[in-house]
Amino acid sequence: MTTLPQAFMDAWEKREPRMIFTTVDPQAEPNSVWVLCVKLLDDNRVLIANNFFHKTLQNIQSGSRGALLMIAPEREAYQIKGSLEYYEDGPVYDDMKAWLDPKFAGVGAVILNIESIYYGAEKVL
């Protein structure tokens, strides 16, 4: 199992709630959306709630990889990159529904499999 860098973990705990989630379509056209409902599941996975993604969902279904940009205090920026999985039922979806504020739609759950993390231009994982 991968161990996430302590500096990243510290930043995760103090991050701004809004993050930017980016995917690409089959023609490599990027699409970025704001996300609020995000949970670090473990050292290998981040769960992102789908609160009515449209283009993002199409990109995921066509095999897009993803990047999640977070900002921590002092304007520290971290990017998490990796493959994506999508769930509309099952244990991953149920976990998301258990912690998701009911005011959000939560129509699906995206797993971002952590393959690399960047701090600015520096690869830290």
N, C-alpha and C positions, 0 to 999 in steps of 0.2 A: 504494500500500500504506500502511496506517495505521502510524504509529509509536507504540508504547505509551509512556506517560509513564515517565521514568526512576525516579521515586519508586515507581511500581507495580512496575517490574522489580526494583528493590532489595528491595521487600517480598516479591515472588514467590520470590526466591532464599532468603529467610529465613523463609518461611511455615511455619506448623504443618502437619504432614502431613495431618491430617484436615480436610476441608472439607465444607460443606453444599451439596448440590445440590437445587434446588427446581424442580418442574414443577407444572402445574395440569391437572385433568381438564376435560372439556367443560362441566361445570357450574361451572367456576372454583374448584373445591375444591383448595387447595394440597396438595402432598405433598413432604416434605423427607426426604432420606436422607444419611447420612454416606458420604463417598467418600474413599478413600485413594490410588487409582491414577489419577493425573491428570498430564498432560504438556502444557506449553505448546508447541504445534507451530510457531507463527509469530505475527506481529503480529495475525493475524486469527482464529486458531482455537486452541481448547483441546480436547484429547482426554481423555475420561473412560471408564475401563473399566467395563463392565457386569459386575459380579460378582453376578449373580442379582437384578437389579431386577425388581420385579413391577409395582406401581402406576406407578412411574416409566416403565417401558417402555410400558405402556398409554397413559400421557399423551403420551409422545413420538410414538407411532404415531397418536395422534389429533390431532397438530399443535401440541402445546404448545410454547411458548417456554420458556427456562430461565434460571435464575440460579445462579451458583456463588459462595458466600461463603467467603472465606479470611481467616484471622487471621494477622497478622505480629507481630513483637516489639512490645512496648509496647502491645499490644492494638489495633493498627491493623487496621481491618476494610475490606476491599475486596470489592465485589460486581461480578461480570462478568455481563452480561445479553446475551441474543441468541437467535437461532433455533437449532434443533437438527436434526441429521441422525443417522441410525442405520445402522450397518453390521455385518453378520454374516460378511462375506467381502470380499475385494478389498484394495487397497493400504492403506487406513486401518486395517482390521482386522489385516492382516499386520504393520503398524508397531506396533500396540498389543501384539500377541503377542510381538514381538521384544524389547520392554523390560519387559513385565509379568512379575513374579515368578511362577514356575510354581505356587506355592501358591494363587494366585488363579484363579478360574474363567475370567474373560475370555471370556464367552459372546458379547459384542458390544462395539462401540465407538461412543461418542457423540461427535459433534463439536458443540461449542458455538461458534457463529460470533459472534465478539466484535463487538457493535454499540454497547455502552456499558460504561463502567466507572465505578463510584462509590466514593469514599472517604468513608465515612459518608454524609452527605446530599449531598455535593458531587460533581457530575458532572465527572470528570477526562478522560473520552474520550467 
